[in-house]
Amino acid sequence: MTWKTPDDVVWHGDEEVAYAVHADGGPVHVLSTTAYLVWDAAIGKHSPDEVVDEVSQSLDQVPDLIRADVQTCLTELTAVGLLENTTPGAS
């Protein structure tokens, strides 16, 4: 399993906030700096622990202190369709 951004997600952002929406319409999702960091860190990763490790390094935080928050963010990003889990080689 690998996380990726669905092909139909369009986004724009800067250092403070990112906006993401599905190209065919729907709600605009506003991502905080930290949520964007989690979203970006998840791309190409295979497990929540890999994402936690990258985010903890970026924020200079202890992984165990942010693990639950990162997992919650991954769950929410997946639920609204900004991340999807894929299986490489699956058709």
Buried (B, 14 or more C-beta within 10 A) or exposed (E): EBBBBEEEBEBEBEEEEBBBBBEEEEEEBEBEEBBBBBBBBBEEBEEBEBBBBBBBEEBEBEBEEBBEBBBEBBEBBBEEBBBBEEEEEEE
